[in-house]
């Protein structure tokens, strides 16, 4: 008896790419490397002085390529990145060098997000003292007392209503709403 033919449904498992040597060296996942490759390919050009199969990235397109990866550099960061990637001023950046810089930016971005989440959690716990998952009117009263601030009850109620999108004082303020308030206030950018 002949073996059964596999149907397409049986073969439709998502294909997981293996991490390349370059991805391993730069401590990024295969998916992150794919994103970097795709962004690099958008701006890469072939150049006679380079034998790179991926092409090379014109130095003036480094910023655009990083923006495509949602890794927008500040002006001072960009100057530093360009001087690192193209120290001789040749005007082009090879793929492996760009991957190294993009990987550093990816790691610093995820590290910064983790730091913000930790800071938000710490600040939230200052209000709640680890009791419950919402900041209540009682928590705000206590904080005002501890800070020796005379704050009218209406103001405290308004603070909660503004933080939770007007859902009422009884709902309190959950950590996501608290983070939103902190971001709007410019605490976390």
N, C-alpha and C positions, 0 to 999 in steps of 0.2 A: 504494500500500500504506500502510495506517495505521501510525503509529509504535507500537512495543511499549509496553504498559503496564508501568510499573515495579512490581516486587513490593515488598512491605513489607521484605524482607530487604535489598534494595538501598538503601532509604531509612533504614535503622536506624543510620546513623552518629550517634555522640553529638553532640548539639547543643552547640556551644561558645558561651556567652554572650559578647557584646561588653562591654567595660568601659564603664561609664557615665562621664559627665563627673565626677560626684561621686567615683567610684572612682579615676579618673585624678588628680583633685586631691589625693586622700588616699593615693595610691600603694599601692592595694590591687587585688587581682585581682577579676575578676567573681565568682568562686566565693566569695571572702572577703566581698564585698559581699552576696551572696545569703545567706550565713550570718548576717551582721549584720541584714539585712532580716527574716529569719525570726525571729531572737531579738527584735528590736524589735516585730514584729507580735504576739508573744506577750503583751506588756505594754502595748502602745499603746492609748490611748483617744481618742475624738473629743472635742474641746473647742470650745465656742462662740467662744472668743477667738482660735482659730487656724484658718487655712484649709488646713492641711497635709492632703493626701490620705492620707498614711500614718498620720495621727493624731499624737498627742504622747505622750511617755513621762512618766508621773508621776515626779517626782524621787525619791520613796521607792522606785521600782522600778529605778533605775539599777543598783544592786548586783546584783539578781536577773537583770537582762538581761545584765550582764557575766559573771555566773556561767554563764548559759546558753551563752555563747560560750567557756567555759573560760578566762576572763580575770579570775579572782577578784582584786579589789583588796584591799590591806591597809586597815585602818581609816583610817590617815592619808591614803593614796592616795584613798580614797573621798571623804573630806572635801574634798580638793583638786579632785577631778573634779566633785563636785556644785557647788562654788563657781565653777568654771569654766563648767560647763554652764548653771547657773541663778544668775547673779550677783545678780539682783534679788529672788530668792526667790519667783518667780511660781509655782513648784511643778510646772513642766512643762518638758520638753526636746524640741526639735524633732529630726526625723530627721537632717538634715545635720550638726547639732552633735554628735549621738550618734555618727554615723559617724566624724567626725574623732577623737573620743576613742578609740573602739574600734580605729580604724586605728593610732593611736599605741601602744595596748596590744599589738596584734598584732605590730607591728614590734619593740617592746621585748622581747616574749616570744621571737620568733624570733632576735633578736640575742643574748639571754641564753642560749638553747640552743646557739647557735654558739660563744659564749664558753666554756660548760661543756665542749663537745666538744673545743675547742682546749686547754683546761686539762687535761682528762683525758689527751689525747694527749701533751702536754708532760710531765706527771707520769709517764706510762707509759714514755716514752722515757728518763727519768732512771733507771729501773730497768734497762731493756734496752740502753741506750746505742745505740738504733737497730738492734740486732742481733736479728733474728727478730721473730716476732709473738706470743711468749708470754714471760711472766716465769717463769724457771726457778729451781730451787733454787740454782743457781750464782749467779744474779743477786742473790738474797736474801742469800747468804753475802757477796758482794762489798759490798753496801750496808751490811750489819752491820759488816763490817771497816772500811769508810770512815767510819762513824759511831762507830767504836771501841766498839761494843756487843758484849758477850759474850752471844750468843743460842744456846741449845741447838739442836742439829740437829732434835730432835723438834718444837720450837716452830716452826721454819721450815717443816717438813713440814706441821704442823697449819695454819699460815697459808695455805699453798697449797691444802690440802684444803678449808678453809673458804671460800676465795675461789672455787674452781671447783666448789663444790657436792658435794664428796666424790668427784670423778672420778679422784682419784689424783695423786700428785706428778709422775708422768711426763707428764701432760697439761699441766702448768704453768697459768698464768693468762693468759687472753686479755683483750684490752682491754675487752670487754663485762663480763666478770667483775670486772675491776679497777674499772670505773666503778661497778658495783653495790656493791663494798666501800666505795668512797669515799662513795657516797650514804648507805649504812647508817651510816657513821661521822659523817655530818652535814657532810661537807666541801662538798658541792654542794647541800644542801637536799633 
